[in-house]
Amino acid sequence: MTKKKKRIIVIALIALVIAAAAGWFLFGPSGGEDAGDVYVQKLSDIMGIVTADRFSGVVEAQQTQDYKRAEGQTISKIYVTQGQTVSAGDALFEYDVTEAKNNVQMANLEIEGLNQQINALSGSASDPNIKIEIIQLQTEIESKRMEIRGYQQQIDQSVVKSSVSGIVKAVNESGYDNQGMEAPIVSVMESGEYRIKCKINEQQISLINVGDPVIVRSRVDETKTWTGTVTKIETEPANSNSNEMYYGGGGGDTASQYPFYVTLESAEGLMLGQHVIVEPDSGEGGHKEGLWVDQSLIVMNDDGTYYAWVGENGKLRKRTVEIGETDDETFTYQVLSGLTLNDLIAWPDETYREGMKVIDTASMSFSEEMEG
């Protein structure tokens, strides 16, 4: 057994002892002061005591293509909306070229007038002074034609098209952010290679490093997992107004959040914008598939089957759990079916009976627990 595994086991055992002691101090013997009440806790919260910190993440494209407004241009129409799927070559927005078209007409009229002047002088072209004047008029005509070419290019390029296929990440008609700084009119997340964007608070940032392996779990079905590597950690905190959440201990809502990014070994089965959970992977013993639950939460029947005590609709229920592999080094069972991280679960006790009232510890204040 490696030193790292020994350390994890010791920490887990200490955490379990602390949790048990805290439960006795706050709630009294199993079942609480009222023998008919059983205290339950979300499985993800319980496993947070003995497992690695977990962080929420979102699947995004490896690259985002930004399309800003050209200097001096006015937007006349935007063709896309946030969340829309686009292909390379699709129109994103269009500039107002009314002035450019008017300038082309004016320049053509001026050229016509200059040509009339040249025709009027052509009869006296042998006069050196007249010849010089004609050359000047011809030069002015060429200058006007160059102006027209510039205006025509502006007209021909008035529709800005996507250079990549992907999903429209953001649309900003004003072209400025809340601080008045220049911002893209349209941003497109490129399809193809995906990465995970996560956030970590300032107290936990020392827990991860570039190059660390991680496990990525589906928030809908935690048995679906992917593996990846931390490839970038931002040094500037993210906008505090962001509504992205994170899993893990400490920090509170006021702690600064720092984005970090995970590059996946394979993104098969993931979708752009999908929300996932990211946790550090020790890398020892290979990647562990599925949901792994502390053995102390699972009870084995005499016939070799397993069950757990869960809270359902305010009542205690005995639920059959299908067990896969056993990890005796981390004291965990692989749960194939019967439990999810969202289930409310009770620490097993011989006095439990189905139908007993359950109380979710997350709904109790500390003062209420002390009074109980």
Steps between C-alpha positions, in 0.01 A plus 500: 500500500640837400548786745238699312240225539586459867455872548161492326384210718615669820324822399187306414498318833559823692220669306263212575584511870448877504169463314382231741602707801333809361184301432491371859566849640242674283235234470555260786483122441386369162151615415532830685328600821176362360558130433272529199722753320795407284748756372591471131752682285559535129739229383714752310546698824591189699750385239642852498630425850718216382562566131669762287359846446258523212449793267227578253599551140349564161594351164626761256690510175877511506485826305253788488503723192413863573361737236541866590358806327733666251606850599253767392237250390137482609314171538178488300391141564598196710407163351569266793391451860679356802499120497445474125700247302689647203714363220808656347379761251174581677415870538546636854430873463500775240636856489297800389649597162248768404768769518745292295240453225428875497872571478529268198221689324660835580840385379353371173329835443828679566679272254233575242555875549878462475464307174283776361773751584758282323278476190462875496878549513595223258471734198789705638712206612796628298533790741757392766303670779175334393679168476619537862146588609361189329760283674400650837132427429585142403697460823203629696275250320733213597495621861118496495504148355724387787251651745220309329696173526539560874132573546405201285723273709324631811163420337610154384629416849206648689381155612732345760498120471613232742837350420428192715217258573369500854253656742440870554632561853401866534341787308570861601330756277672798662852364460590609855500327838364632831822695561478671162785295355488369144339157477425261210169539319479120463706219654488149352619190688670280245374145458743212531734458792340574836645605832353553848496844662487490882553739790688458824499736798807671640518268803509189282712615209806329646320164459545496122790551264546503126556139393284345775272216382128537573177304474201663333152375599160562349275694737200300374658155526812490717594155368589665166856623525779643287866562574706807432787722609512851645662706223452860614431692822411868473696739722223762502174435690181459304216752504335478842159538337532167323230251590721197456519289815770276640517198724748473783562622850545849631536836342142621520325712241749785546810296411661591167450242227777411255418324169696190407474280193506125441596340170324167449650176376169435324187717482276228361150532644544861614314801358590868483358679803452180702559537875732249666683436828881493509707339773874431538613151400777351714601284208580208728346168418361627171182691432204381708181491298161575648382607846714396796341521846651459844447145628362624832189628321411161349359201691538139388211255553553143614440383142784716366282777355546864597278790602517858626267711714368793298249777556209509257212749534586561863507130591781249552524225238725198460627502143672212326842592365690312232870480581777450248865510602639559849799721578634394839773763489253791488218316679254557216248297297429553134124561483357378171139593576276607785667826602587838352692790646170688541347238732446577868668226699524406869789343685383138562361407842341178624209694652379634164162393364342595168253787526686689771501878455817644349650845549739645242794650689544758223166658600607550864676803639781453750291661777215257432741207520640623833149544639409149389 
